[in-house]
Protein backbone atom coordinates (compact mmCIF):
# COMPACT_ATOMS: atom_id res chain seq x y z
CA UNK A 1 0.00 0.00 0.00
CA UNK A 2 1.42 3.36 -1.02
CA UNK A 3 1.68 6.20 1.48
CA UNK A 4 0.26 9.48 0.27
CA UNK A 5 2.49 12.40 1.20
CA UNK A 6 1.03 15.89 1.75
CA UNK A 7 3.29 18.55 0.27
CA UNK A 8 3.75 21.85 2.18
CA UNK A 9 6.15 24.12 4.00
CA UNK A 10 7.99 22.94 7.02
CA UNK A 11 8.06 25.28 10.00
CA UNK A 12 11.67 26.21 9.24
CA UNK A 13 10.83 27.02 5.62
CA UNK A 14 7.87 29.14 6.72
CA UNK A 15 10.05 31.10 9.12
CA UNK A 16 12.64 31.68 6.39
CA UNK A 17 9.94 33.01 4.02
CA UNK A 18 8.55 35.30 6.71
CA UNK A 19 12.06 36.58 7.45
CA UNK A 20 12.72 37.30 3.78
CA UNK A 21 9.40 39.15 3.43
CA UNK A 22 10.26 41.20 6.55
CA UNK A 23 13.66 42.13 5.12
CA UNK A 24 12.11 43.15 1.80
CA UNK A 25 9.51 45.28 3.59
CA UNK A 26 12.23 46.94 5.66
CA UNK A 27 14.11 47.75 2.48
CA UNK A 28 11.07 48.95 0.55
CA UNK A 29 9.36 51.04 3.25
CA UNK A 30 11.98 53.85 3.30
CA UNK A 31 11.83 53.99 -0.49
CA UNK A 32 8.03 54.25 -0.39
CA UNK A 33 8.19 56.95 2.31
CA UNK A 34 10.80 58.82 0.28
CA UNK A 35 8.62 58.69 -2.82
CA UNK A 36 5.59 59.94 -0.86
CA UNK A 37 7.56 62.82 0.67
CA UNK A 38 9.07 63.69 -2.72
CA UNK A 39 5.54 63.98 -4.14
CA UNK A 40 4.44 66.12 -1.20
CA UNK A 41 7.52 68.31 -1.54
CA UNK A 42 6.81 68.82 -5.24
CA UNK A 43 3.21 69.80 -4.49
CA UNK A 44 4.39 72.24 -1.80
CA UNK A 45 6.72 73.92 -4.31
CA UNK A 46 3.89 74.07 -6.82
CA UNK A 47 1.60 75.67 -4.22
CA UNK A 48 4.16 78.35 -3.45
CA UNK A 49 4.79 79.03 -7.12
CA UNK A 50 1.08 79.60 -7.75
CA UNK A 51 0.79 81.87 -4.72
CA UNK A 52 3.92 83.80 -5.72
CA UNK A 53 2.58 84.31 -9.24
CA UNK A 54 -0.67 85.62 -7.78
CA UNK A 55 1.28 88.13 -5.66
CA UNK A 56 3.40 89.14 -8.66
CA UNK A 57 0.21 89.70 -10.66
CA UNK A 58 -1.07 91.83 -7.77
CA UNK A 59 2.15 93.86 -7.90
CA UNK A 60 1.84 94.41 -11.65
CA UNK A 61 -1.65 95.86 -11.18
CA UNK A 62 -1.12 97.83 -7.96
CA UNK A 63 2.59 98.64 -8.43
CA UNK A 64 3.33 97.16 -5.02
CA UNK A 65 3.22 93.82 -3.24
CA UNK A 66 0.43 93.34 -0.66
CA UNK A 67 1.21 94.04 2.97
CA UNK A 68 1.24 91.58 5.82
CA UNK A 69 -1.89 93.44 6.90
CA UNK A 70 -4.17 95.36 4.54
CA UNK A 71 -7.43 97.26 4.45
CA UNK A 72 -9.89 95.09 2.50
CA UNK A 73 -13.37 96.55 2.58
CA UNK A 74 -13.94 97.44 6.22
CA UNK A 75 -11.60 94.77 7.52
CA UNK A 76 -7.96 94.17 8.23
CA UNK A 77 -6.81 91.25 6.10
CA UNK A 78 -3.63 89.28 5.54
CA UNK A 79 -1.61 89.07 2.32
CA UNK A 80 -3.33 85.74 1.65
CA UNK A 81 -6.66 87.54 1.31
CA UNK A 82 -5.14 89.82 -1.34
CA UNK A 83 -3.81 86.73 -3.15
CA UNK A 84 -7.23 85.05 -3.42
CA UNK A 85 -8.39 86.60 -6.72
CA UNK A 86 -5.25 85.38 -8.46
CA UNK A 87 -5.87 81.89 -7.08
CA UNK A 88 -9.39 81.73 -8.56
CA UNK A 89 -11.03 82.29 -5.19
CA UNK A 90 -12.79 85.58 -5.86
CA UNK A 91 -15.83 84.04 -4.19
CA UNK A 92 -14.12 84.44 -0.81
CA UNK A 93 -12.44 87.76 -1.64
CA UNK A 94 -15.71 89.37 -2.74
CA UNK A 95 -17.25 88.55 0.63
CA UNK A 96 -14.53 90.62 2.28
CA UNK A 97 -15.30 93.53 -0.02
CA UNK A 98 -18.98 93.07 0.73
CA UNK A 99 -18.58 93.34 4.49
CA UNK A 100 -17.95 89.76 5.63
CA UNK A 101 -14.50 88.64 6.78
CA UNK A 102 -14.98 85.23 5.21
CA UNK A 103 -12.76 82.20 5.72
CA UNK A 104 -12.54 78.87 3.96
CA UNK A 105 -10.25 75.99 3.14
CA UNK A 106 -7.96 76.84 0.21
CA UNK A 107 -5.91 73.88 -1.05
CA UNK A 108 -3.03 76.05 -2.27
CA UNK A 109 -2.49 77.46 1.23
CA UNK A 110 -1.82 73.99 2.67
CA UNK A 111 1.44 72.02 2.39
CA UNK A 112 0.69 68.28 1.98
CA UNK A 113 3.37 67.51 4.58
CA UNK A 114 1.61 69.83 7.06
CA UNK A 115 -2.03 68.73 6.78
CA UNK A 116 -4.77 69.97 9.12
CA UNK A 117 -7.04 67.68 11.10
CA UNK A 118 -9.98 68.83 8.99
CA UNK A 119 -10.66 71.03 5.99
CA UNK A 120 -13.37 73.18 7.51
CA UNK A 121 -11.17 76.16 8.47
CA UNK A 122 -8.83 78.71 6.90
CA UNK A 123 -5.76 76.56 7.51
CA UNK A 124 -2.42 77.97 6.39
CA UNK A 125 1.13 76.65 5.87
CA UNK A 126 2.78 79.60 4.12
CA UNK A 127 4.19 82.91 5.35
CA UNK A 128 5.47 86.08 3.67
CA UNK A 129 8.70 88.08 3.99
CA UNK A 130 8.11 90.94 6.46
CA UNK A 131 11.77 91.75 7.11
CA UNK A 132 13.08 92.82 10.50
CA UNK A 133 11.22 91.67 13.60
CA UNK A 134 10.24 95.14 14.94
CA UNK A 135 6.49 95.66 14.78
CA UNK A 136 5.69 99.30 15.48
CA UNK A 137 6.87 102.90 15.65
CA UNK A 138 7.37 103.36 19.36
CA UNK A 139 10.61 104.43 21.01
CA UNK A 140 11.48 101.04 22.44
CA UNK A 141 11.06 99.28 19.10
CA UNK A 142 12.18 101.64 16.30
CA UNK A 143 10.29 101.34 13.06
CA UNK A 144 12.18 99.18 10.56
CA UNK A 145 9.45 99.11 7.92
CA UNK A 146 11.57 100.68 5.20
CA UNK A 147 12.03 100.03 1.49
CA UNK A 148 15.36 98.36 2.26
CA UNK A 149 13.88 95.80 4.60
CA UNK A 150 11.48 93.04 3.62
CA UNK A 151 8.71 92.80 1.02
CA UNK A 152 5.51 92.93 3.10
CA UNK A 153 4.66 95.85 5.39
CA UNK A 154 1.69 97.29 7.24
CA UNK A 155 -0.85 98.82 4.87
CA UNK A 156 -3.69 99.13 7.33
CA UNK A 157 -4.47 102.62 8.63
CA UNK A 158 -6.39 102.25 11.85
CA UNK A 159 -10.00 103.38 12.21
CA UNK A 160 -11.55 105.45 14.99
CA UNK A 161 -8.69 107.94 15.17
CA UNK A 162 -6.00 105.29 15.62
CA UNK A 163 -2.49 106.32 14.57
CA UNK A 164 -1.64 105.23 11.01
CA UNK A 165 1.58 103.24 10.78
CA UNK A 166 1.58 102.45 7.11
CA UNK A 167 4.78 100.99 5.76
CA UNK A 168 6.43 101.74 2.40
CA UNK A 169 5.00 100.31 -0.79
CA UNK A 170 7.40 97.74 -2.23
CA UNK A 171 7.38 97.29 -6.00
CA UNK A 172 9.59 95.21 -8.28
CA UNK A 173 11.56 98.32 -9.20
CA UNK A 174 12.54 98.81 -5.55
CA UNK A 175 14.09 95.36 -5.18
CA UNK A 176 17.64 96.47 -5.98
CA UNK A 177 19.28 93.18 -4.94
CA UNK A 178 17.26 91.35 -7.60
CA UNK A 179 13.87 89.66 -7.42
CA UNK A 180 15.51 86.31 -8.19
CA UNK A 181 17.54 86.50 -4.95
CA UNK A 182 14.95 88.09 -2.64
CA UNK A 183 12.65 85.79 -0.70
CA UNK A 184 8.88 86.27 -0.95
CA UNK A 185 7.36 83.16 0.68
CA UNK A 186 8.28 80.15 2.77
CA UNK A 187 6.67 77.71 5.22
CA UNK A 188 5.98 77.87 8.95
CA UNK A 189 4.38 74.89 10.68
CA UNK A 190 3.28 77.14 13.57
CA UNK A 191 1.24 79.33 11.21
CA UNK A 192 -2.41 78.49 11.72
CA UNK A 193 -5.11 80.45 9.85
CA UNK A 194 -4.73 82.68 6.81
CA UNK A 195 -7.49 84.94 8.12
CA UNK A 196 -5.76 85.29 11.49
CA UNK A 197 -5.40 89.08 11.14
CA UNK A 198 -8.99 89.71 10.09
CA UNK A 199 -10.60 90.05 13.49
CA UNK A 200 -11.83 93.53 14.39
CA UNK A 201 -11.36 96.86 12.64
CA UNK A 202 -8.95 98.66 14.97
CA UNK A 203 -5.32 99.59 14.37
CA UNK A 204 -2.85 96.88 13.42
CA UNK A 205 -0.95 95.40 16.35
CA UNK A 206 2.18 93.33 16.82
CA UNK A 207 0.33 90.01 16.76
CA UNK A 208 -0.92 90.79 13.26
CA UNK A 209 2.57 90.74 11.86
CA UNK A 210 3.68 87.39 13.22
CA UNK A 211 0.50 85.55 12.23
CA UNK A 212 1.34 85.02 8.56
CA UNK A 213 4.96 86.15 8.06
CA UNK A 214 8.58 85.25 8.66
CA UNK A 215 11.12 87.73 9.99
CA UNK A 216 14.80 88.12 10.78
CA UNK A 217 16.55 89.24 13.96
CA UNK A 218 19.67 91.29 14.50
CA UNK A 219 20.59 89.32 17.64
CA UNK A 220 19.92 85.69 16.80
CA UNK A 221 19.28 82.49 18.67
CA UNK A 222 18.79 78.96 17.38
CA UNK A 223 15.03 79.51 17.63
CA UNK A 224 15.25 82.23 14.97
CA UNK A 225 16.97 80.02 12.42
CA UNK A 226 15.34 77.84 9.77
CA UNK A 227 13.56 74.93 11.50
CA UNK A 228 14.64 76.29 14.88
CA UNK A 229 12.63 74.71 17.72
CA UNK A 230 10.20 73.62 15.05
CA UNK A 231 8.15 71.26 17.20
CA UNK A 232 7.09 74.00 19.58
CA UNK A 233 3.38 73.89 20.35
CA UNK A 234 3.27 77.48 21.61
CA UNK A 235 1.34 80.19 19.77
CA UNK A 236 3.34 81.89 17.04
CA UNK A 237 5.49 84.82 18.22
CA UNK A 238 8.26 86.90 16.68
CA UNK A 239 10.68 84.18 17.83
CA UNK A 240 8.83 81.45 15.94
CA UNK A 241 8.05 83.64 12.89
CA UNK A 242 10.81 81.88 10.96
CA UNK A 243 10.85 79.30 8.18
CA UNK A 244 9.99 75.78 9.32
CA UNK A 245 8.57 72.66 7.73
CA UNK A 246 8.05 68.94 8.16
CA UNK A 247 10.32 68.34 5.16
CA UNK A 248 13.63 66.98 6.48
CA UNK A 249 16.63 69.31 6.38
CA UNK A 250 15.12 72.59 5.23
CA UNK A 251 12.13 74.39 3.76
CA UNK A 252 10.62 75.27 0.42
CA UNK A 253 10.74 78.93 -0.59
CA UNK A 254 9.49 81.19 -3.37
CA UNK A 255 11.37 84.25 -4.60
CA UNK A 256 10.00 87.60 -5.71
CA UNK A 257 10.43 86.65 -9.39
CA UNK A 258 8.19 83.59 -8.90
CA UNK A 259 10.76 80.79 -8.96
CA UNK A 260 10.82 78.24 -6.14
CA UNK A 261 13.54 76.11 -4.61
CA UNK A 262 14.63 74.08 -1.61
CA UNK A 263 16.48 76.12 1.05
CA UNK A 264 18.80 74.27 3.40
CA UNK A 265 18.37 74.84 7.12
CA UNK A 266 22.13 75.06 7.68
CA UNK A 267 22.79 78.19 5.59
CA UNK A 268 24.62 81.02 7.36
CA UNK A 269 22.16 83.31 9.14
CA UNK A 270 23.53 86.41 7.42
CA UNK A 271 22.88 84.74 4.08
CA UNK A 272 19.29 84.19 5.22
CA UNK A 273 19.03 87.87 6.21
CA UNK A 274 20.46 89.03 2.92
CA UNK A 275 17.94 86.88 1.04
CA UNK A 276 15.19 88.72 2.94
CA UNK A 277 16.43 92.28 2.34
CA UNK A 278 15.76 93.86 -1.09
CA UNK A 279 18.48 96.45 -0.44
CA UNK A 280 21.01 94.80 1.83
CA UNK A 281 23.55 97.64 1.77
CA UNK A 282 20.92 100.10 2.97
CA UNK A 283 20.02 97.82 5.87
CA UNK A 284 23.67 97.88 6.93
CA UNK A 285 23.59 101.69 6.97
CA UNK A 286 20.21 101.73 8.68
CA UNK A 287 21.54 99.71 11.59
CA UNK A 288 24.90 101.57 11.64
CA UNK A 289 26.53 98.20 12.06
CA UNK A 290 29.78 97.40 10.25
CA UNK A 291 29.18 93.68 10.75
CA UNK A 292 26.51 93.79 8.02
CA UNK A 293 28.75 93.08 5.11
CA UNK A 294 28.18 94.13 1.50
CA UNK A 295 29.11 90.58 0.50
CA UNK A 296 27.68 89.54 -2.86
CA UNK A 297 25.60 86.37 -2.61
CA UNK A 298 26.67 83.37 -4.63
CA UNK A 299 24.59 80.36 -5.59
CA UNK A 300 26.70 78.12 -3.38
CA UNK A 301 25.68 80.15 -0.31
CA UNK A 302 22.14 78.82 -0.34
CA UNK A 303 21.59 76.35 -3.19
ZADREN-195254 format. One record per residue (C-alpha): residue number from 1; residue in three letters; z, x, y. Coordinates in nm, 2 decimals. Layout:
ATOM, num, residuo, c3, c1, c2
ATOM, NUM, ala, Z, X, Y
...
end
This chain:
ATOM, num, residuo, c3, c1, c2
ATOM, 1, unk, 0.00, 0.00, 0.00
ATOM, 2, unk, -0.10, 0.14, 0.34
ATOM, 3, unk, 0.15, 0.17, 0.62
ATOM, 4, unk, 0.03, 0.03, 0.95
ATOM, 5, unk, 0.12, 0.25, 1.24
ATOM, 6, unk, 0.17, 0.10, 1.59
ATOM, 7, unk, 0.03, 0.33, 1.85
ATOM, 8, unk, 0.22, 0.38, 2.19
ATOM, 9, unk, 0.40, 0.62, 2.41
ATOM, 10, unk, 0.70, 0.80, 2.29
ATOM, 11, unk, 1.00, 0.81, 2.53
ATOM, 12, unk, 0.92, 1.17, 2.62
ATOM, 13, unk, 0.56, 1.08, 2.70
ATOM, 14, unk, 0.67, 0.79, 2.91
ATOM, 15, unk, 0.91, 1.01, 3.11
ATOM, 16, unk, 0.64, 1.26, 3.17
ATOM, 17, unk, 0.40, 0.99, 3.30
ATOM, 18, unk, 0.67, 0.86, 3.53
ATOM, 19, unk, 0.74, 1.21, 3.66
ATOM, 20, unk, 0.38, 1.27, 3.73
ATOM, 21, unk, 0.34, 0.94, 3.92
ATOM, 22, unk, 0.65, 1.03, 4.12
ATOM, 23, unk, 0.51, 1.37, 4.21
ATOM, 24, unk, 0.18, 1.21, 4.32
ATOM, 25, unk, 0.36, 0.95, 4.53
ATOM, 26, unk, 0.57, 1.22, 4.69
ATOM, 27, unk, 0.25, 1.41, 4.77
ATOM, 28, unk, 0.05, 1.11, 4.90
ATOM, 29, unk, 0.33, 0.94, 5.10
ATOM, 30, unk, 0.33, 1.20, 5.39
ATOM, 31, unk, -0.05, 1.18, 5.40
ATOM, 32, unk, -0.04, 0.80, 5.43
ATOM, 33, unk, 0.23, 0.82, 5.69
ATOM, 34, unk, 0.03, 1.08, 5.88
ATOM, 35, unk, -0.28, 0.86, 5.87
ATOM, 36, unk, -0.09, 0.56, 5.99
ATOM, 37, unk, 0.07, 0.76, 6.28
ATOM, 38, unk, -0.27, 0.91, 6.37
ATOM, 39, unk, -0.41, 0.55, 6.40
ATOM, 40, unk, -0.12, 0.44, 6.61
ATOM, 41, unk, -0.15, 0.75, 6.83
ATOM, 42, unk, -0.52, 0.68, 6.88
ATOM, 43, unk, -0.45, 0.32, 6.98
ATOM, 44, unk, -0.18, 0.44, 7.22
ATOM, 45, unk, -0.43, 0.67, 7.39
ATOM, 46, unk, -0.68, 0.39, 7.41
ATOM, 47, unk, -0.42, 0.16, 7.57
ATOM, 48, unk, -0.35, 0.42, 7.83
ATOM, 49, unk, -0.71, 0.48, 7.90
ATOM, 50, unk, -0.78, 0.11, 7.96
ATOM, 51, unk, -0.47, 0.08, 8.19
ATOM, 52, unk, -0.57, 0.39, 8.38
ATOM, 53, unk, -0.92, 0.26, 8.43
ATOM, 54, unk, -0.78, -0.07, 8.56
ATOM, 55, unk, -0.57, 0.13, 8.81
ATOM, 56, unk, -0.87, 0.34, 8.91
ATOM, 57, unk, -1.07, 0.02, 8.97
ATOM, 58, unk, -0.78, -0.11, 9.18
ATOM, 59, unk, -0.79, 0.22, 9.39
ATOM, 60, unk, -1.16, 0.18, 9.44
ATOM, 61, unk, -1.12, -0.17, 9.59
ATOM, 62, unk, -0.80, -0.11, 9.78
ATOM, 63, unk, -0.84, 0.26, 9.86
ATOM, 64, unk, -0.50, 0.33, 9.72
ATOM, 65, unk, -0.32, 0.32, 9.38
ATOM, 66, unk, -0.07, 0.04, 9.33
ATOM, 67, unk, 0.30, 0.12, 9.40
ATOM, 68, unk, 0.58, 0.12, 9.16
ATOM, 69, unk, 0.69, -0.19, 9.34
ATOM, 70, unk, 0.45, -0.42, 9.54
ATOM, 71, unk, 0.45, -0.74, 9.73
ATOM, 72, unk, 0.25, -0.99, 9.51
ATOM, 73, unk, 0.26, -1.34, 9.65
ATOM, 74, unk, 0.62, -1.39, 9.74
ATOM, 75, unk, 0.75, -1.16, 9.48
ATOM, 76, unk, 0.82, -0.80, 9.42
ATOM, 77, unk, 0.61, -0.68, 9.13
ATOM, 78, unk, 0.55, -0.36, 8.93
ATOM, 79, unk, 0.23, -0.16, 8.91
ATOM, 80, unk, 0.16, -0.33, 8.57
ATOM, 81, unk, 0.13, -0.67, 8.75
ATOM, 82, unk, -0.13, -0.51, 8.98
ATOM, 83, unk, -0.32, -0.38, 8.67
ATOM, 84, unk, -0.34, -0.72, 8.51
ATOM, 85, unk, -0.67, -0.84, 8.66
ATOM, 86, unk, -0.85, -0.52, 8.54
ATOM, 87, unk, -0.71, -0.59, 8.19
ATOM, 88, unk, -0.86, -0.94, 8.17
ATOM, 89, unk, -0.52, -1.10, 8.23
ATOM, 90, unk, -0.59, -1.28, 8.56
ATOM, 91, unk, -0.42, -1.58, 8.40
ATOM, 92, unk, -0.08, -1.41, 8.44
ATOM, 93, unk, -0.16, -1.24, 8.78
ATOM, 94, unk, -0.27, -1.57, 8.94
ATOM, 95, unk, 0.06, -1.72, 8.85
ATOM, 96, unk, 0.23, -1.45, 9.06
ATOM, 97, unk, 0.00, -1.53, 9.35
ATOM, 98, unk, 0.07, -1.90, 9.31
ATOM, 99, unk, 0.45, -1.86, 9.33
ATOM, 100, unk, 0.56, -1.79, 8.98
ATOM, 101, unk, 0.68, -1.45, 8.86
ATOM, 102, unk, 0.52, -1.50, 8.52
ATOM, 103, unk, 0.57, -1.28, 8.22
ATOM, 104, unk, 0.40, -1.25, 7.89
ATOM, 105, unk, 0.31, -1.02, 7.60
ATOM, 106, unk, 0.02, -0.80, 7.68
ATOM, 107, unk, -0.10, -0.59, 7.39
ATOM, 108, unk, -0.23, -0.30, 7.60
ATOM, 109, unk, 0.12, -0.25, 7.75
ATOM, 110, unk, 0.27, -0.18, 7.40
ATOM, 111, unk, 0.24, 0.14, 7.20
ATOM, 112, unk, 0.20, 0.07, 6.83
ATOM, 113, unk, 0.46, 0.34, 6.75
ATOM, 114, unk, 0.71, 0.16, 6.98
ATOM, 115, unk, 0.68, -0.20, 6.87
ATOM, 116, unk, 0.91, -0.48, 7.00
ATOM, 117, unk, 1.11, -0.70, 6.77
ATOM, 118, unk, 0.90, -1.00, 6.88
ATOM, 119, unk, 0.60, -1.07, 7.10
ATOM, 120, unk, 0.75, -1.34, 7.32
ATOM, 121, unk, 0.85, -1.12, 7.62
ATOM, 122, unk, 0.69, -0.88, 7.87
ATOM, 123, unk, 0.75, -0.58, 7.66
ATOM, 124, unk, 0.64, -0.24, 7.80
ATOM, 125, unk, 0.59, 0.11, 7.66
ATOM, 126, unk, 0.41, 0.28, 7.96
ATOM, 127, unk, 0.53, 0.42, 8.29
ATOM, 128, unk, 0.37, 0.55, 8.61
ATOM, 129, unk, 0.40, 0.87, 8.81
ATOM, 130, unk, 0.65, 0.81, 9.09
ATOM, 131, unk, 0.71, 1.18, 9.18
ATOM, 132, unk, 1.05, 1.31, 9.28
ATOM, 133, unk, 1.36, 1.12, 9.17
ATOM, 134, unk, 1.49, 1.02, 9.51
ATOM, 135, unk, 1.48, 0.65, 9.57
ATOM, 136, unk, 1.55, 0.57, 9.93
ATOM, 137, unk, 1.56, 0.69, 10.29
ATOM, 138, unk, 1.94, 0.74, 10.34
ATOM, 139, unk, 2.10, 1.06, 10.44
ATOM, 140, unk, 2.24, 1.15, 10.10
ATOM, 141, unk, 1.91, 1.11, 9.93
ATOM, 142, unk, 1.63, 1.22, 10.16
ATOM, 143, unk, 1.31, 1.03, 10.13
ATOM, 144, unk, 1.06, 1.22, 9.92
ATOM, 145, unk, 0.79, 0.95, 9.91
ATOM, 146, unk, 0.52, 1.16, 10.07
ATOM, 147, unk, 0.15, 1.20, 10.00
ATOM, 148, unk, 0.23, 1.54, 9.84
ATOM, 149, unk, 0.46, 1.39, 9.58
ATOM, 150, unk, 0.36, 1.15, 9.30
ATOM, 151, unk, 0.10, 0.87, 9.28
ATOM, 152, unk, 0.31, 0.55, 9.29
ATOM, 153, unk, 0.54, 0.47, 9.58
ATOM, 154, unk, 0.72, 0.17, 9.73
ATOM, 155, unk, 0.49, -0.08, 9.88
ATOM, 156, unk, 0.73, -0.37, 9.91
ATOM, 157, unk, 0.86, -0.45, 10.26
ATOM, 158, unk, 1.18, -0.64, 10.23
ATOM, 159, unk, 1.22, -1.00, 10.34
ATOM, 160, unk, 1.50, -1.15, 10.55
ATOM, 161, unk, 1.52, -0.87, 10.79
ATOM, 162, unk, 1.56, -0.60, 10.53
ATOM, 163, unk, 1.46, -0.25, 10.63
ATOM, 164, unk, 1.10, -0.16, 10.52
ATOM, 165, unk, 1.08, 0.16, 10.32
ATOM, 166, unk, 0.71, 0.16, 10.25
ATOM, 167, unk, 0.58, 0.48, 10.10
ATOM, 168, unk, 0.24, 0.64, 10.17
ATOM, 169, unk, -0.08, 0.50, 10.03
ATOM, 170, unk, -0.22, 0.74, 9.77
ATOM, 171, unk, -0.60, 0.74, 9.73
ATOM, 172, unk, -0.83, 0.96, 9.52
ATOM, 173, unk, -0.92, 1.16, 9.83
ATOM, 174, unk, -0.56, 1.25, 9.88
ATOM, 175, unk, -0.52, 1.41, 9.54
ATOM, 176, unk, -0.60, 1.76, 9.65
ATOM, 177, unk, -0.49, 1.93, 9.32
ATOM, 178, unk, -0.76, 1.73, 9.14
ATOM, 179, unk, -0.74, 1.39, 8.97
ATOM, 180, unk, -0.82, 1.55, 8.63
ATOM, 181, unk, -0.50, 1.75, 8.65
ATOM, 182, unk, -0.26, 1.49, 8.81
ATOM, 183, unk, -0.07, 1.26, 8.58
ATOM, 184, unk, -0.10, 0.89, 8.63
ATOM, 185, unk, 0.07, 0.74, 8.32
ATOM, 186, unk, 0.28, 0.83, 8.02
ATOM, 187, unk, 0.52, 0.67, 7.77
ATOM, 188, unk, 0.89, 0.60, 7.79
ATOM, 189, unk, 1.07, 0.44, 7.49
ATOM, 190, unk, 1.36, 0.33, 7.71
ATOM, 191, unk, 1.12, 0.12, 7.93
ATOM, 192, unk, 1.17, -0.24, 7.85
ATOM, 193, unk, 0.99, -0.51, 8.04
ATOM, 194, unk, 0.68, -0.47, 8.27
ATOM, 195, unk, 0.81, -0.75, 8.49
ATOM, 196, unk, 1.15, -0.58, 8.53
ATOM, 197, unk, 1.11, -0.54, 8.91
ATOM, 198, unk, 1.01, -0.90, 8.97
ATOM, 199, unk, 1.35, -1.06, 9.01
ATOM, 200, unk, 1.44, -1.18, 9.35
ATOM, 201, unk, 1.26, -1.14, 9.69
ATOM, 202, unk, 1.50, -0.89, 9.87
ATOM, 203, unk, 1.44, -0.53, 9.96
ATOM, 204, unk, 1.34, -0.28, 9.69
ATOM, 205, unk, 1.63, -0.10, 9.54
ATOM, 206, unk, 1.68, 0.22, 9.33
ATOM, 207, unk, 1.68, 0.03, 9.00
ATOM, 208, unk, 1.33, -0.09, 9.08
ATOM, 209, unk, 1.19, 0.26, 9.07
ATOM, 210, unk, 1.32, 0.37, 8.74
ATOM, 211, unk, 1.22, 0.05, 8.55
ATOM, 212, unk, 0.86, 0.13, 8.50
ATOM, 213, unk, 0.81, 0.50, 8.62
ATOM, 214, unk, 0.87, 0.86, 8.52
ATOM, 215, unk, 1.00, 1.11, 8.77
ATOM, 216, unk, 1.08, 1.48, 8.81
ATOM, 217, unk, 1.40, 1.66, 8.92
ATOM, 218, unk, 1.45, 1.97, 9.13
ATOM, 219, unk, 1.76, 2.06, 8.93
ATOM, 220, unk, 1.68, 1.99, 8.57
ATOM, 221, unk, 1.87, 1.93, 8.25
ATOM, 222, unk, 1.74, 1.88, 7.90
ATOM, 223, unk, 1.76, 1.50, 7.95
ATOM, 224, unk, 1.50, 1.52, 8.22
ATOM, 225, unk, 1.24, 1.70, 8.00
ATOM, 226, unk, 0.98, 1.53, 7.78
ATOM, 227, unk, 1.15, 1.36, 7.49
ATOM, 228, unk, 1.49, 1.46, 7.63
ATOM, 229, unk, 1.77, 1.26, 7.47
ATOM, 230, unk, 1.50, 1.02, 7.36
ATOM, 231, unk, 1.72, 0.82, 7.13
ATOM, 232, unk, 1.96, 0.71, 7.40
ATOM, 233, unk, 2.04, 0.34, 7.39
ATOM, 234, unk, 2.16, 0.33, 7.75
ATOM, 235, unk, 1.98, 0.13, 8.02
ATOM, 236, unk, 1.70, 0.33, 8.19
ATOM, 237, unk, 1.82, 0.55, 8.48
ATOM, 238, unk, 1.67, 0.83, 8.69
ATOM, 239, unk, 1.78, 1.07, 8.42
ATOM, 240, unk, 1.59, 0.88, 8.15
ATOM, 241, unk, 1.29, 0.81, 8.36
ATOM, 242, unk, 1.10, 1.08, 8.19
ATOM, 243, unk, 0.82, 1.08, 7.93
ATOM, 244, unk, 0.93, 1.00, 7.58
ATOM, 245, unk, 0.77, 0.86, 7.27
ATOM, 246, unk, 0.82, 0.81, 6.89
ATOM, 247, unk, 0.52, 1.03, 6.83
ATOM, 248, unk, 0.65, 1.36, 6.70
ATOM, 249, unk, 0.64, 1.66, 6.93
ATOM, 250, unk, 0.52, 1.51, 7.26
ATOM, 251, unk, 0.38, 1.21, 7.44
ATOM, 252, unk, 0.04, 1.06, 7.53
ATOM, 253, unk, -0.06, 1.07, 7.89
ATOM, 254, unk, -0.34, 0.95, 8.12
ATOM, 255, unk, -0.46, 1.14, 8.42
ATOM, 256, unk, -0.57, 1.00, 8.76
ATOM, 257, unk, -0.94, 1.04, 8.66
ATOM, 258, unk, -0.89, 0.82, 8.36
ATOM, 259, unk, -0.90, 1.08, 8.08
ATOM, 260, unk, -0.61, 1.08, 7.82
ATOM, 261, unk, -0.46, 1.35, 7.61
ATOM, 262, unk, -0.16, 1.46, 7.41
ATOM, 263, unk, 0.11, 1.65, 7.61
ATOM, 264, unk, 0.34, 1.88, 7.43
ATOM, 265, unk, 0.71, 1.84, 7.48
ATOM, 266, unk, 0.77, 2.21, 7.51
ATOM, 267, unk, 0.56, 2.28, 7.82
ATOM, 268, unk, 0.74, 2.46, 8.10
ATOM, 269, unk, 0.91, 2.22, 8.33
ATOM, 270, unk, 0.74, 2.35, 8.64
ATOM, 271, unk, 0.41, 2.29, 8.47
ATOM, 272, unk, 0.52, 1.93, 8.42
ATOM, 273, unk, 0.62, 1.90, 8.79
ATOM, 274, unk, 0.29, 2.05, 8.90
ATOM, 275, unk, 0.10, 1.79, 8.69
ATOM, 276, unk, 0.29, 1.52, 8.87
ATOM, 277, unk, 0.23, 1.64, 9.23
ATOM, 278, unk, -0.11, 1.58, 9.39
ATOM, 279, unk, -0.04, 1.85, 9.65
ATOM, 280, unk, 0.18, 2.10, 9.48
ATOM, 281, unk, 0.18, 2.36, 9.76
ATOM, 282, unk, 0.30, 2.09, 10.01
ATOM, 283, unk, 0.59, 2.00, 9.78
ATOM, 284, unk, 0.69, 2.37, 9.79
ATOM, 285, unk, 0.70, 2.36, 10.17
ATOM, 286, unk, 0.87, 2.02, 10.17
ATOM, 287, unk, 1.16, 2.15, 9.97
ATOM, 288, unk, 1.16, 2.49, 10.16
ATOM, 289, unk, 1.21, 2.65, 9.82
ATOM, 290, unk, 1.02, 2.98, 9.74
ATOM, 291, unk, 1.07, 2.92, 9.37
ATOM, 292, unk, 0.80, 2.65, 9.38
ATOM, 293, unk, 0.51, 2.87, 9.31
ATOM, 294, unk, 0.15, 2.82, 9.41
ATOM, 295, unk, 0.05, 2.91, 9.06
ATOM, 296, unk, -0.29, 2.77, 8.95
ATOM, 297, unk, -0.26, 2.56, 8.64
ATOM, 298, unk, -0.46, 2.67, 8.34
ATOM, 299, unk, -0.56, 2.46, 8.04
ATOM, 300, unk, -0.34, 2.67, 7.81
ATOM, 301, unk, -0.03, 2.57, 8.01
ATOM, 302, unk, -0.03, 2.21, 7.88
ATOM, 303, unk, -0.32, 2.16, 7.64
end
